[in-house]
Amino acid sequence: MPDTPGSRLRSRDAISLGTLGLRTRKGRTAMAAIGIAIGVAALIALVGIINSGEADAQRDLLEQGIDVLELTPGTSFAEEPELLPGAAAAIDTHMKDVDVVASIRRVPATMRKTDLIPEVETGGIRLFAVEEDDLDLLIPLRGGVAAGRFHDAATVQLPTVVLGSDTAGVLGFDELYANPTVHISGHEFAVIGILDPFTISQGLTLNRAALIGFPVAEHLYDADANPERIWVQADLDVIEQVRELLPRQANPEAPGEVSVSSLDLEAREIISENFESLLSLLVVVIIVVGAIGVGNIMLISVLERRGEIGVRRALGAKKSHIAAQFLIESVLLTLFGGLMGIVLGLAVVAVVTQILDWPFTIEFSFIVIGLAVTVGVGLVAGMYPSWRASRMDPAEAVRPAA
């Protein structure tokens, strides 16, 4: 039967017709929407849990210092390791992607609990000096103070010392009582703090060390201003680029003499790649299953409503009008189910991350994309049923089933 030339379908009427099947068959609509919602919720929940698990793994890596680079001089044949150039300590003024830079300087002196102990009995304790610019040293090294306090702008100018955790144990300082002092090559220094044990590899050197202010070390012991170690903390997104640039920034004349070490950054990349691969597979599976499910539901709906389709065609509805009606119904059904699924999926992620003590992490853009994909699935899944409905012969459609 040819399309009636004068037949028209306004957008408002098309939407009303598209919701007709959803409104008149509430039970089927509810069951279909719940099925779609479960699929979308599973997708959102899986993505959210995967993203949160990745964020938790990244957090663990950050706690281990994966974002900290340690600069040391290259190997040499000298008895003492070479020092980095003095300009190396100004890396933060040259590199915009660096968050924190801190350094220590070697002090040619020995520390003992009293001057009655022979100088050769150092207990393996190393003495370092910090500048006023290095007072944020504990930040990149994830350090803390167990007792007392760390150096500040005033104490670096005075004969004061902060002890590493192992150093305090060697000297017998469990806590700070009665203003204890130590003997450093002929001078008494007040102990103002004891550090917590460093757990990341970059800070282990300081566990059996002591830190004094560089102005005092330079005045009393003629300490060299060139740093022995520099720690650089940078954002993980640019840390590889920073790592490549650091040797030239630290020693432009001989970048090969600067050693840059860090934790294995490949671990982070492997984690990201594994999560992305798993996520891609899950998305494909859920989309395919969802499309097949919606297609079957709409096809059954077309077959059940043959009489309605025949009557509308007999009254002058075009084939395109019939196709639009069922296509809109399919899209609205998936949109409704998708919104329900997003809410349910986010609730599942919130509960799981709370139980596992993971950070709640899911990108808002993925939710928007997920909803768009859900609508797209409804559009694609409804194409064949819509086409099937539009191709029905009116006379055959209204004929009662045998």
Contacts in CASP RR format, 6 or more apart in sequence:
PFRMAT RR
TARGET T0000
AUTHOR 0000-0000-0000
METHOD contacts of the structure
MODEL  1
MPDTPGSRLRSRDAISLGTLGLRTRKGRTAMAAIGIAIGVAALIALVGII
NSGEADAQRDLLEQGIDVLELTPGTSFAEEPELLPGAAAAIDTHMKDVDV
VASIRRVPATMRKTDLIPEVETGGIRLFAVEEDDLDLLIPLRGGVAAGRF
HDAATVQLPTVVLGSDTAGVLGFDELYANPTVHISGHEFAVIGILDPFTI
SQGLTLNRAALIGFPVAEHLYDADANPERIWVQADLDVIEQVRELLPRQA
NPEAPGEVSVSSLDLEAREIISENFESLLSLLVVVIIVVGAIGVGNIMLI
SVLERRGEIGVRRALGAKKSHIAAQFLIESVLLTLFGGLMGIVLGLAVVA
VVTQILDWPFTIEFSFIVIGLAVTVGVGLVAGMYPSWRASRMDPAEAVRP
AA
1 313 0 8 1.000
1 393 0 8 1.000
1 394 0 8 1.000
3 316 0 8 1.000
3 318 0 8 1.000
3 319 0 8 1.000
3 320 0 8 1.000
4 316 0 8 1.000
4 317 0 8 1.000
4 318 0 8 1.000
7 316 0 8 1.000
7 317 0 8 1.000
7 318 0 8 1.000
7 321 0 8 1.000
9 17 0 8 1.000
9 317 0 8 1.000
9 318 0 8 1.000
9 320 0 8 1.000
9 321 0 8 1.000
9 324 0 8 1.000
14 321 0 8 1.000
14 324 0 8 1.000
14 325 0 8 1.000
14 328 0 8 1.000
15 328 0 8 1.000
17 321 0 8 1.000
17 324 0 8 1.000
17 325 0 8 1.000
17 328 0 8 1.000
18 325 0 8 1.000
18 326 0 8 1.000
18 328 0 8 1.000
18 329 0 8 1.000
18 332 0 8 1.000
19 328 0 8 1.000
19 329 0 8 1.000
19 332 0 8 1.000
20 325 0 8 1.000
20 329 0 8 1.000
21 29 0 8 1.000
21 301 0 8 1.000
21 305 0 8 1.000
21 329 0 8 1.000
22 29 0 8 1.000
22 329 0 8 1.000
22 332 0 8 1.000
22 333 0 8 1.000
22 336 0 8 1.000
23 29 0 8 1.000
25 301 0 8 1.000
28 297 0 8 1.000
28 301 0 8 1.000
29 333 0 8 1.000
32 294 0 8 1.000
32 297 0 8 1.000
32 333 0 8 1.000
33 333 0 8 1.000
33 336 0 8 1.000
33 337 0 8 1.000
33 340 0 8 1.000
34 337 0 8 1.000
34 340 0 8 1.000
35 337 0 8 1.000
36 290 0 8 1.000
36 294 0 8 1.000
36 333 0 8 1.000
36 334 0 8 1.000
36 336 0 8 1.000
36 337 0 8 1.000
36 338 0 8 1.000
36 340 0 8 1.000
36 341 0 8 1.000
36 374 0 8 1.000
37 337 0 8 1.000
37 338 0 8 1.000
37 340 0 8 1.000
37 341 0 8 1.000
37 344 0 8 1.000
38 341 0 8 1.000
38 344 0 8 1.000
39 286 0 8 1.000
39 289 0 8 1.000
39 290 0 8 1.000
39 341 0 8 1.000
40 337 0 8 1.000
40 338 0 8 1.000
40 340 0 8 1.000
40 341 0 8 1.000
40 342 0 8 1.000
40 344 0 8 1.000
40 345 0 8 1.000
40 370 0 8 1.000
40 374 0 8 1.000
41 340 0 8 1.000
41 341 0 8 1.000
41 342 0 8 1.000
41 344 0 8 1.000
41 345 0 8 1.000
41 348 0 8 1.000
42 286 0 8 1.000
42 345 0 8 1.000
43 282 0 8 1.000
43 283 0 8 1.000
43 286 0 8 1.000
43 370 0 8 1.000
44 341 0 8 1.000
44 342 0 8 1.000
44 344 0 8 1.000
44 345 0 8 1.000
44 346 0 8 1.000
44 348 0 8 1.000
44 349 0 8 1.000
44 362 0 8 1.000
44 367 0 8 1.000
44 370 0 8 1.000
45 344 0 8 1.000
45 345 0 8 1.000
45 348 0 8 1.000
45 349 0 8 1.000
45 352 0 8 1.000
46 279 0 8 1.000
46 282 0 8 1.000
47 279 0 8 1.000
47 282 0 8 1.000
47 283 0 8 1.000
47 362 0 8 1.000
47 366 0 8 1.000
48 349 0 8 1.000
48 361 0 8 1.000
48 362 0 8 1.000
49 348 0 8 1.000
49 349 0 8 1.000
49 352 0 8 1.000
49 353 0 8 1.000
50 275 0 8 1.000
50 278 0 8 1.000
50 279 0 8 1.000
51 275 0 8 1.000
51 361 0 8 1.000
51 362 0 8 1.000
51 363 0 8 1.000
52 349 0 8 1.000
52 352 0 8 1.000
52 353 0 8 1.000
52 356 0 8 1.000
52 358 0 8 1.000
52 359 0 8 1.000
52 360 0 8 1.000
52 361 0 8 1.000
52 362 0 8 1.000
53 275 0 8 1.000
53 358 0 8 1.000
53 361 0 8 1.000
54 271 0 8 1.000
54 272 0 8 1.000
54 275 0 8 1.000
54 361 0 8 1.000
55 358 0 8 1.000
55 359 0 8 1.000
55 361 0 8 1.000
56 356 0 8 1.000
56 358 0 8 1.000
56 359 0 8 1.000
57 271 0 8 1.000
58 236 0 8 1.000
58 268 0 8 1.000
58 271 0 8 1.000
59 359 0 8 1.000
61 263 0 8 1.000
61 267 0 8 1.000
61 268 0 8 1.000
61 271 0 8 1.000
62 236 0 8 1.000
63 142 0 8 1.000
63 200 0 8 1.000
64 199 0 8 1.000
64 200 0 8 1.000
64 201 0 8 1.000
64 263 0 8 1.000
65 140 0 8 1.000
65 142 0 8 1.000
65 200 0 8 1.000
65 201 0 8 1.000
65 202 0 8 1.000
65 262 0 8 1.000
65 263 0 8 1.000
66 236 0 8 1.000
66 262 0 8 1.000
66 263 0 8 1.000
66 265 0 8 1.000
66 267 0 8 1.000
66 268 0 8 1.000
67 233 0 8 1.000
67 234 0 8 1.000
67 235 0 8 1.000
67 236 0 8 1.000
67 239 0 8 1.000
68 140 0 8 1.000
68 141 0 8 1.000
68 200 0 8 1.000
68 202 0 8 1.000
68 231 0 8 1.000
68 232 0 8 1.000
68 233 0 8 1.000
68 262 0 8 1.000
69 231 0 8 1.000
69 232 0 8 1.000
69 233 0 8 1.000
69 234 0 8 1.000
69 239 0 8 1.000
69 242 0 8 1.000
69 243 0 8 1.000
69 246 0 8 1.000
69 260 0 8 1.000
69 261 0 8 1.000
69 262 0 8 1.000
70 202 0 8 1.000
70 229 0 8 1.000
70 230 0 8 1.000
70 231 0 8 1.000
70 232 0 8 1.000
70 260 0 8 1.000
70 261 0 8 1.000
70 262 0 8 1.000
71 84 0 8 1.000
71 88 0 8 1.000
71 229 0 8 1.000
71 230 0 8 1.000
71 231 0 8 1.000
71 232 0 8 1.000
71 246 0 8 1.000
71 247 0 8 1.000
71 250 0 8 1.000
71 258 0 8 1.000
71 259 0 8 1.000
71 260 0 8 1.000
72 81 0 8 1.000
72 84 0 8 1.000
72 228 0 8 1.000
72 229 0 8 1.000
72 258 0 8 1.000
72 259 0 8 1.000
72 261 0 8 1.000
73 81 0 8 1.000
73 82 0 8 1.000
73 83 0 8 1.000
73 84 0 8 1.000
73 228 0 8 1.000
73 257 0 8 1.000
73 258 0 8 1.000
73 259 0 8 1.000
74 81 0 8 1.000
74 82 0 8 1.000
74 256 0 8 1.000
74 257 0 8 1.000
74 258 0 8 1.000
74 259 0 8 1.000
75 81 0 8 1.000
75 259 0 8 1.000
76 82 0 8 1.000
80 106 0 8 1.000
81 228 0 8 1.000
82 257 0 8 1.000
83 106 0 8 1.000
83 224 0 8 1.000
83 226 0 8 1.000
83 227 0 8 1.000
83 228 0 8 1.000
84 103 0 8 1.000
84 226 0 8 1.000
84 227 0 8 1.000
84 228 0 8 1.000
84 229 0 8 1.000
84 230 0 8 1.000
84 250 0 8 1.000
84 251 0 8 1.000
84 258 0 8 1.000
85 226 0 8 1.000
85 250 0 8 1.000
85 251 0 8 1.000
85 253 0 8 1.000
86 225 0 8 1.000
86 226 0 8 1.000
86 227 0 8 1.000
87 250 0 8 1.000
87 252 0 8 1.000
88 103 0 8 1.000
88 226 0 8 1.000
88 227 0 8 1.000
88 230 0 8 1.000
88 249 0 8 1.000
88 250 0 8 1.000
88 251 0 8 1.000
88 258 0 8 1.000
89 101 0 8 1.000
89 103 0 8 1.000
89 131 0 8 1.000
89 133 0 8 1.000
89 227 0 8 1.000
89 230 0 8 1.000
91 98 0 8 1.000
91 101 0 8 1.000
91 230 0 8 1.000
91 232 0 8 1.000
91 246 0 8 1.000
91 249 0 8 1.000
91 250 0 8 1.000
92 98 0 8 1.000
92 100 0 8 1.000
92 101 0 8 1.000
94 249 0 8 1.000
95 242 0 8 1.000
95 245 0 8 1.000
95 246 0 8 1.000
95 249 0 8 1.000
97 234 0 8 1.000
97 235 0 8 1.000
97 238 0 8 1.000
97 241 0 8 1.000
97 242 0 8 1.000
98 232 0 8 1.000
98 233 0 8 1.000
98 234 0 8 1.000
98 242 0 8 1.000
99 233 0 8 1.000
99 234 0 8 1.000
99 235 0 8 1.000
100 136 0 8 1.000
100 139 0 8 1.000
100 140 0 8 1.000
100 231 0 8 1.000
100 232 0 8 1.000
100 233 0 8 1.000
101 230 0 8 1.000
101 231 0 8 1.000
101 232 0 8 1.000
101 233 0 8 1.000
102 130 0 8 1.000
102 134 0 8 1.000
102 136 0 8 1.000
102 137 0 8 1.000
102 139 0 8 1.000
102 140 0 8 1.000
102 141 0 8 1.000
102 230 0 8 1.000
102 231 0 8 1.000
103 130 0 8 1.000
103 131 0 8 1.000
103 134 0 8 1.000
103 227 0 8 1.000
103 228 0 8 1.000
103 229 0 8 1.000
103 230 0 8 1.000
103 231 0 8 1.000
104 128 0 8 1.000
104 129 0 8 1.000
104 130 0 8 1.000
104 134 0 8 1.000
104 137 0 8 1.000
104 206 0 8 1.000
104 211 0 8 1.000
104 227 0 8 1.000
104 228 0 8 1.000
104 229 0 8 1.000
105 128 0 8 1.000
105 129 0 8 1.000
105 130 0 8 1.000
105 131 0 8 1.000
105 214 0 8 1.000
105 217 0 8 1.000
105 223 0 8 1.000
105 224 0 8 1.000
105 225 0 8 1.000
105 226 0 8 1.000
105 227 0 8 1.000
105 228 0 8 1.000
106 126 0 8 1.000
106 127 0 8 1.000
106 128 0 8 1.000
106 129 0 8 1.000
106 223 0 8 1.000
106 224 0 8 1.000
106 228 0 8 1.000
107 127 0 8 1.000
107 128 0 8 1.000
107 129 0 8 1.000
107 212 0 8 1.000
107 217 0 8 1.000
107 221 0 8 1.000
107 223 0 8 1.000
108 221 0 8 1.000
108 222 0 8 1.000
108 223 0 8 1.000
109 127 0 8 1.000
109 184 0 8 1.000
109 185 0 8 1.000
109 217 0 8 1.000
109 220 0 8 1.000
109 221 0 8 1.000
110 119 0 8 1.000
110 122 0 8 1.000
110 125 0 8 1.000
110 127 0 8 1.000
110 184 0 8 1.000
110 185 0 8 1.000
111 122 0 8 1.000
111 125 0 8 1.000
111 127 0 8 1.000
111 161 0 8 1.000
111 182 0 8 1.000
111 183 0 8 1.000
111 184 0 8 1.000
111 185 0 8 1.000
111 189 0 8 1.000
111 210 0 8 1.000
112 119 0 8 1.000
112 121 0 8 1.000
112 122 0 8 1.000
112 182 0 8 1.000
112 183 0 8 1.000
112 184 0 8 1.000
113 171 0 8 1.000
113 172 0 8 1.000
113 182 0 8 1.000
113 183 0 8 1.000
114 183 0 8 1.000
115 183 0 8 1.000
115 186 0 8 1.000
117 183 0 8 1.000
119 185 0 8 1.000
123 170 0 8 1.000
124 170 0 8 1.000
124 208 0 8 1.000
125 167 0 8 1.000
125 170 0 8 1.000
125 208 0 8 1.000
125 209 0 8 1.000
125 210 0 8 1.000
126 205 0 8 1.000
126 208 0 8 1.000
126 209 0 8 1.000
126 210 0 8 1.000
127 184 0 8 1.000
127 209 0 8 1.000
127 210 0 8 1.000
127 212 0 8 1.000
128 206 0 8 1.000
128 209 0 8 1.000
128 210 0 8 1.000
128 211 0 8 1.000
128 212 0 8 1.000
128 228 0 8 1.000
129 211 0 8 1.000
129 212 0 8 1.000
129 213 0 8 1.000
129 214 0 8 1.000
129 216 0 8 1.000
129 217 0 8 1.000
129 218 0 8 1.000
129 223 0 8 1.000
130 137 0 8 1.000
130 151 0 8 1.000
130 156 0 8 1.000
130 211 0 8 1.000
130 212 0 8 1.000
130 213 0 8 1.000
130 214 0 8 1.000
131 156 0 8 1.000
131 213 0 8 1.000
131 214 0 8 1.000
132 153 0 8 1.000
132 156 0 8 1.000
135 150 0 8 1.000
135 151 0 8 1.000
135 152 0 8 1.000
135 153 0 8 1.000
135 156 0 8 1.000
137 150 0 8 1.000
137 211 0 8 1.000
137 231 0 8 1.000
138 144 0 8 1.000
138 145 0 8 1.000
138 150 0 8 1.000
138 195 0 8 1.000
139 233 0 8 1.000
140 202 0 8 1.000
140 231 0 8 1.000
140 232 0 8 1.000
140 233 0 8 1.000
141 198 0 8 1.000
141 200 0 8 1.000
141 202 0 8 1.000
141 203 0 8 1.000
141 206 0 8 1.000
141 231 0 8 1.000
142 198 0 8 1.000
142 199 0 8 1.000
142 200 0 8 1.000
143 195 0 8 1.000
143 196 0 8 1.000
143 198 0 8 1.000
144 150 0 8 1.000
144 195 0 8 1.000
144 196 0 8 1.000
145 193 0 8 1.000
145 194 0 8 1.000
145 195 0 8 1.000
145 196 0 8 1.000
146 165 0 8 1.000
146 168 0 8 1.000
146 193 0 8 1.000
146 194 0 8 1.000
146 195 0 8 1.000
146 196 0 8 1.000
147 175 0 8 1.000
147 176 0 8 1.000
147 193 0 8 1.000
147 194 0 8 1.000
148 176 0 8 1.000
148 192 0 8 1.000
148 193 0 8 1.000
148 194 0 8 1.000
149 192 0 8 1.000
149 193 0 8 1.000
150 162 0 8 1.000
150 193 0 8 1.000
150 195 0 8 1.000
151 160 0 8 1.000
151 162 0 8 1.000
151 192 0 8 1.000
151 211 0 8 1.000
151 213 0 8 1.000
155 192 0 8 1.000
155 213 0 8 1.000
156 212 0 8 1.000
156 213 0 8 1.000
156 214 0 8 1.000
156 215 0 8 1.000
156 216 0 8 1.000
157 213 0 8 1.000
157 215 0 8 1.000
157 216 0 8 1.000
158 190 0 8 1.000
158 216 0 8 1.000
159 187 0 8 1.000
159 188 0 8 1.000
159 189 0 8 1.000
159 190 0 8 1.000
159 212 0 8 1.000
159 216 0 8 1.000
159 220 0 8 1.000
160 189 0 8 1.000
160 190 0 8 1.000
160 191 0 8 1.000
160 192 0 8 1.000
160 212 0 8 1.000
160 213 0 8 1.000
161 182 0 8 1.000
161 184 0 8 1.000
161 189 0 8 1.000
161 190 0 8 1.000
161 191 0 8 1.000
161 192 0 8 1.000
161 210 0 8 1.000
161 211 0 8 1.000
161 212 0 8 1.000
162 191 0 8 1.000
162 192 0 8 1.000
162 193 0 8 1.000
162 194 0 8 1.000
162 195 0 8 1.000
162 210 0 8 1.000
162 211 0 8 1.000
162 212 0 8 1.000
163 171 0 8 1.000
163 173 0 8 1.000
163 182 0 8 1.000
163 191 0 8 1.000
163 193 0 8 1.000
163 194 0 8 1.000
163 195 0 8 1.000
163 210 0 8 1.000
164 194 0 8 1.000
164 195 0 8 1.000
164 206 0 8 1.000
164 207 0 8 1.000
164 208 0 8 1.000
164 209 0 8 1.000
164 210 0 8 1.000
164 211 0 8 1.000
165 194 0 8 1.000
165 195 0 8 1.000
165 196 0 8 1.000
165 197 0 8 1.000
165 198 0 8 1.000
165 207 0 8 1.000
166 197 0 8 1.000
166 207 0 8 1.000
166 208 0 8 1.000
167 207 0 8 1.000
167 208 0 8 1.000
167 209 0 8 1.000
167 210 0 8 1.000
168 174 0 8 1.000
168 194 0 8 1.000
170 208 0 8 1.000
171 182 0 8 1.000
173 180 0 8 1.000
173 191 0 8 1.000
173 194 0 8 1.000
175 194 0 8 1.000
176 191 0 8 1.000
176 192 0 8 1.000
176 193 0 8 1.000
176 194 0 8 1.000
179 190 0 8 1.000
179 191 0 8 1.000
180 190 0 8 1.000
180 191 0 8 1.000
181 188 0 8 1.000
181 189 0 8 1.000
181 190 0 8 1.000
181 191 0 8 1.000
182 188 0 8 1.000
182 189 0 8 1.000
182 191 0 8 1.000
182 210 0 8 1.000
183 189 0 8 1.000
184 212 0 8 1.000
185 220 0 8 1.000
185 221 0 8 1.000
187 220 0 8 1.000
189 212 0 8 1.000
195 206 0 8 1.000
195 207 0 8 1.000
197 207 0 8 1.000
198 204 0 8 1.000
198 206 0 8 1.000
198 207 0 8 1.000
201 263 0 8 1.000
202 231 0 8 1.000
202 261 0 8 1.000
202 262 0 8 1.000
203 231 0 8 1.000
205 229 0 8 1.000
214 223 0 8 1.000
214 225 0 8 1.000
217 223 0 8 1.000
218 225 0 8 1.000
230 250 0 8 1.000
232 242 0 8 1.000
232 246 0 8 1.000
234 242 0 8 1.000
236 268 0 8 1.000
239 262 0 8 1.000
239 265 0 8 1.000
240 265 0 8 1.000
243 260 0 8 1.000
243 262 0 8 1.000
246 258 0 8 1.000
246 260 0 8 1.000
247 255 0 8 1.000
247 256 0 8 1.000
247 258 0 8 1.000
247 260 0 8 1.000
248 255 0 8 1.000
250 258 0 8 1.000
251 257 0 8 1.000
251 258 0 8 1.000
287 373 0 8 1.000
287 377 0 8 1.000
290 377 0 8 1.000
290 381 0 8 1.000
291 377 0 8 1.000
291 378 0 8 1.000
291 380 0 8 1.000
291 381 0 8 1.000
292 381 0 8 1.000
293 381 0 8 1.000
294 330 0 8 1.000
294 333 0 8 1.000
294 334 0 8 1.000
294 377 0 8 1.000
294 378 0 8 1.000
294 381 0 8 1.000
294 382 0 8 1.000
295 330 0 8 1.000
295 378 0 8 1.000
295 381 0 8 1.000
295 382 0 8 1.000
295 384 0 8 1.000
295 385 0 8 1.000
297 333 0 8 1.000
298 326 0 8 1.000
298 329 0 8 1.000
298 330 0 8 1.000
298 333 0 8 1.000
298 381 0 8 1.000
298 382 0 8 1.000
298 385 0 8 1.000
298 386 0 8 1.000
299 384 0 8 1.000
299 385 0 8 1.000
299 388 0 8 1.000
301 326 0 8 1.000
301 329 0 8 1.000
301 385 0 8 1.000
302 309 0 8 1.000
302 326 0 8 1.000
302 385 0 8 1.000
302 386 0 8 1.000
302 388 0 8 1.000
302 389 0 8 1.000
305 389 0 8 1.000
306 392 0 8 1.000
306 397 0 8 1.000
306 398 0 8 1.000
307 397 0 8 1.000
307 398 0 8 1.000
309 322 0 8 1.000
309 389 0 8 1.000
309 392 0 8 1.000
309 394 0 8 1.000
309 397 0 8 1.000
310 392 0 8 1.000
310 394 0 8 1.000
310 397 0 8 1.000
310 398 0 8 1.000
311 394 0 8 1.000
311 398 0 8 1.000
312 321 0 8 1.000
312 322 0 8 1.000
313 319 0 8 1.000
313 322 0 8 1.000
313 392 0 8 1.000
313 394 0 8 1.000
313 397 0 8 1.000
314 394 0 8 1.000
314 398 0 8 1.000
319 390 0 8 1.000
319 391 0 8 1.000
320 390 0 8 1.000
322 386 0 8 1.000
322 389 0 8 1.000
322 390 0 8 1.000
322 392 0 8 1.000
323 386 0 8 1.000
323 387 0 8 1.000
323 389 0 8 1.000
323 390 0 8 1.000
324 386 0 8 1.000
325 386 0 8 1.000
325 389 0 8 1.000
326 382 0 8 1.000
326 385 0 8 1.000
326 386 0 8 1.000
326 389 0 8 1.000
327 379 0 8 1.000
327 382 0 8 1.000
327 383 0 8 1.000
327 386 0 8 1.000
330 378 0 8 1.000
330 379 0 8 1.000
330 381 0 8 1.000
330 382 0 8 1.000
330 385 0 8 1.000
330 386 0 8 1.000
331 375 0 8 1.000
331 376 0 8 1.000
331 378 0 8 1.000
331 379 0 8 1.000
333 378 0 8 1.000
334 374 0 8 1.000
334 375 0 8 1.000
334 376 0 8 1.000
334 377 0 8 1.000
334 378 0 8 1.000
334 381 0 8 1.000
335 371 0 8 1.000
335 374 0 8 1.000
335 375 0 8 1.000
337 374 0 8 1.000
338 371 0 8 1.000
338 374 0 8 1.000
339 371 0 8 1.000
342 367 0 8 1.000
342 370 0 8 1.000
342 371 0 8 1.000
346 362 0 8 1.000
346 367 0 8 1.000
349 360 0 8 1.000
349 362 0 8 1.000
350 360 0 8 1.000
352 358 0 8 1.000
353 359 0 8 1.000
353 360 0 8 1.000
353 361 0 8 1.000
354 360 0 8 1.000
END
